[in-house]
Each structure stands twice: as C-alpha cells, then as structure tokens.
C-alpha cells in the first residue's frame, strides 16, 4: 500500500496516566508524535482540504485523549489514540508514539516511549 504521510510531533498536555497513586493525583506531561498515513497525492492534486486529513482536528483529539480519563499504561493510551485517529475519514493507518519523560524510573533517563503502528 502506498500512502502519503502527515507527521505531527510533540502534541503535549498534562495527563494522569499511570499505575501509582501520585501519578493519578499529581499528573505529568505526556507528549505524542503521530505519523498519519493517507491516500497518496489526492490532496496535492486538488489542493483542497476535503481531500486530506485535518491535522488540527486530529491534534485536538489526541490532546483530548491525553487530558481525558486516565489509563494505567501508556500502551493503552497509545492504542486509544490510534483508534481515535483511525476514525477520521481518509486515514489509512497511523503510527503513535507516546512519550512519558517523567516516568517513575529509579535510574537516570531522558524519556520513555511506546510506539504502536496500526493499519
């Protein structure tokens, strides 16, 4: 399958996801990167928004999911984001990376992320 891509990096918000009480109580910053796969060349040929995917609307949906009801695992958050994005007309697939740079890890680190790919 050939597909063009829309890439959106760093959709960020405070979320309350995690298995520990302090994560649910205090929240922390989450960041999401997306690669949205869509039909090749349709939008470029027509130069019309109806032939592409509104990345502003997708970004808002991702933000809403980050700040929405909490999940224990960022894997679950990533899956729900993928499901949300796949609901948009014209989306053929999506890659979602959820970053949790403040994860409760007992050693120095810069980031924890989960990446999922859905057709």
C-alpha positions in Angstrom: 0.0 0.0 0.0 1.4 3.4 -1.0 0.5 6.2 1.3 1.4 9.8 1.9 2.0 10.8 5.5 1.2 13.7 7.7 3.6 14.0 10.7 2.7 15.8 13.8 5.3 15.9 16.6 5.0 16.9 20.3 1.3 17.2 21.0 1.7 17.8 24.7 -0.5 18.0 27.8 -0.7 17.1 31.4 -2.3 13.7 31.9 -3.0 11.5 34.9 -2.0 8.1 33.4 0.0 5.6 35.4 -0.3 2.8 38.0 0.9 4.8 41.0 -1.3 7.0 43.2 1.0 10.0 42.8 0.7 9.8 39.0 -3.0 9.8 39.2 -3.1 12.6 41.8 -0.4 14.9 40.5 -0.3 14.3 36.8 2.6 14.7 34.5 3.5 15.9 31.0 2.8 13.5 28.1 3.8 14.1 24.5 2.6 12.3 21.4 4.1 12.0 17.9 1.9 10.9 15.0 2.5 9.6 11.5 -0.8 9.5 9.8 -1.0 7.5 6.5 -3.4 8.7 3.9 -4.2 8.2 0.2 -1.2 9.2 -1.9 -1.3 12.5 -3.9 -5.0 13.2 -3.7 -4.7 16.4 -1.7 -1.7 17.7 -3.7 -3.6 17.2 -6.9 -6.8 19.0 -5.8 -5.3 21.5 -3.3 -8.5 21.1 -1.3 -8.8 20.3 2.4 -11.6 17.8 1.8 -9.0 15.5 0.1 -6.7 15.4 3.0 -6.9 14.9 6.8 -7.3 17.8 9.1 -4.3 17.6 11.3 -5.6 20.3 13.5 -8.7 18.2 14.3 -6.5 15.1 14.8 -4.2 17.0 17.1 -7.2 18.2 19.2 -8.4 14.6 19.5 -5.0 13.5 20.7 -4.9 16.3 23.2 -8.4 15.5 24.5 -7.3 11.8 25.0 -4.2 12.8 26.9 -6.2 15.0 29.3 -9.1 12.6 29.4 -9.8 9.7 31.7 -6.6 8.1 32.9 -5.2 4.7 32.0 -2.8 2.6 33.9 -0.5 2.0 30.9 0.8 4.3 28.2 0.3 1.3 25.9 -3.4 1.7 26.5 -3.2 5.4 25.9 -1.4 4.8 22.6 -4.0 2.3 21.5 -6.9 4.6 22.2 -5.2 7.5 20.4 -4.7 5.2 17.4 -8.4 4.2 17.5 -9.4 7.9 17.6 -7.1 8.8 14.6 -8.3 5.9 12.5 -11.9 7.2 12.9 -11.0 10.3 10.7 -12.1 10.0 7.1 -9.2 9.3 4.7 -6.8 7.9 7.3 -5.4 4.5 6.1 -3.1 3.9 9.1 -1.3 5.6 12.0 1.9 5.3 14.0 1.6 6.7 17.5 4.5 7.4 19.9 3.5 8.3 23.5 6.4 9.8 25.5 6.4 9.8 29.3 9.6 11.7 30.2 8.7 11.8 33.9 8.0 8.1 34.3 8.8 6.8 37.8 12.1 5.0 36.9 14.8 4.7 39.6 17.8 5.4 37.4 18.7 8.5 35.3 16.9 8.5 31.9 15.7 11.1 29.4 12.5 9.6 28.0 10.3 6.5 28.0 8.1 6.0 24.9 5.7 3.4 23.5 5.3 3.2 19.7 2.4 1.4 18.0 1.5 1.0 14.4 -2.0 0.3 13.2 -3.2 -0.2 9.6 
